[in-house]
Amino acid sequence: MKITDSQQKLAHIHPEAKIGQNVSIGPFTYIDRDVEIGDNCWIGPNATIFAGARIGENCKIYPGAVIAGTPQDLKYKGEETLTFIGNNTTIREYVTVNKGTSYANKTVVGDNCLLMAYVHVAHDCILGNNVILANNVNLAGHVEIDDFAILEGLVAVQQFLKIGAHSFIAGNTMVRKSVPPFAKAAREPISYAGVNSVGLLRRGYTEEQVKQIQDIYRTLYIKTNNTSQALLEIETNMDVTKERDQILDFIRGADRGIMRGLRTSKTK
């Protein structure tokens, strides 16, 4: 553990905390009991890491961040639950990641994630790998976000919703319905805004894969089919691919419904 004498005097590190090798901990940081921090982490000054935190390797936690804080949920009765932060994840200033409740017993942030300043991740949220939450994103409890999703600044997500892999949500969007994989979302109320084709091509998807995804969402959102009819047409007429089945499975598993197509006002 890499802590200078001056830092040791100014930081509070519980003797039962498990700190890995080559970890730098800044002054005025509080590290509680039942905390585990992996190797090569940098914990800045004035960070707070409460009991139940499990932090991976090569993480950076900036000043003012609070990890594994008590859930802001009236059903929480003080049970011991956990907060997992994956490897290579960066948590910027004043981010709050609450621990789980008895519902799931954990809150999870995956590997290679970036949580920008003032993000709030509530109890029992599950974030996959390579997720980016820009400044002031707020997640209510029980939100699930799949790999490579990007939420721009000031996005707020209602409880129990799901955000699909490789999706992109524009800034200042209020998310009241689940967002399927590979899609872009924007506007109020939240609506389909196209396929995240730029992001997909950057991550190695082929133009043929992107075209099929566009065809799937054209069937779902642009044609006049209702959702059940669209799913049947997609399953019947589209080639079987991993991406097709990923979209179908997501939509069928979205208990609270998915965002609708683009709404346009009619002029007389």
C-alpha positions, 0 to 999 in steps of 0.5 A, a space after each residue: 500500500 503506497 501511503 506517505 506519512 503525511 497522508 496516513 495522518 490525514 486520511 482515515 483508513 480502518 485497520 480491517 480494510 483490505 488495500 492492494 499493492 501500489 494504492 495511492 490514498 489522498 489526505 482527508 479520505 475516509 475508508 471504512 471497515 469491510 472495504 476491499 481496494 485492488 492493486 494500482 488504484 488512485 483514491 484522491 483526497 476527500 473521497 469517502 468509501 463506506 463498508 461494503 465497497 469492493 473496488 477492482 484494480 487500476 481504478 481512479 476515484 476523485 475528490 468528493 466521491 462517495 462509494 457504498 453509501 446508504 441507499 436512499 430507500 425506505 425499505 432499507 433496514 440496515 442489512 449488509 449489502 455490497 457495492 462493486 466497482 470493476 477494474 479500470 473504472 474512473 469515478 469523477 468528482 462528487 459521484 455517489 454510488 449507493 450500496 444495494 438493498 435486500 432486493 438484489 444485495 448489491 449495486 454493480 459498476 462494471 469494468 472500464 466505465 467512466 462516471 463523470 462528475 455529479 453522477 448518481 447511481 442508486 441502490 441495486 443498479 447494475 452497469 455493464 462494462 465500458 459504460 459512460 455516464 456524463 455529468 449529472 446523470 441520475 439513475 433511480 434504483 434497480 436500473 440496468 445498463 448494458 455494455 458500451 451504453 452512453 448517457 449524455 449529461 443531465 439524463 435521468 432514468 426512472 427505476 426498474 428500466 433497462 438500457 440496451 448495449 451500445 445505445 446512446 441517450 442524448 443529453 437532458 432526456 427523461 428516460 421513462 421507458 426502456 431503450 433497446 440495444 444499438 438505438 439512439 434516444 432523445 426528445 421529450 417524451 423519449 423517442 427513437 432517434 435512429 441507430 447508433 451507427 457511428 458508435 457501432 462502426 467504431 467498435 468493429 461492427 460491419 456495415 452489413 451488421 449495421 444495415 440489418 440493425 437499421 432494417 430491424 428498427 425501421 420495421 419496429 419504429 417506422 412502419 405502421 406495425 404495432 410492437 407484436 406485429 413488428 416482432 413477428 415480422 422481424 423474426 419471420 423475415 430477417 436473417 438470424 443473427 446475434 444482433 437480431 436476437 439480442 434486440 428481440 430478447 430485450 424487447 420481450 423482456 422489457 416489462 415496463 415497455 420500450 420507448 416509442 417511435 418519433 412523435 411528430 405534431 400534425 399541422 392543419 
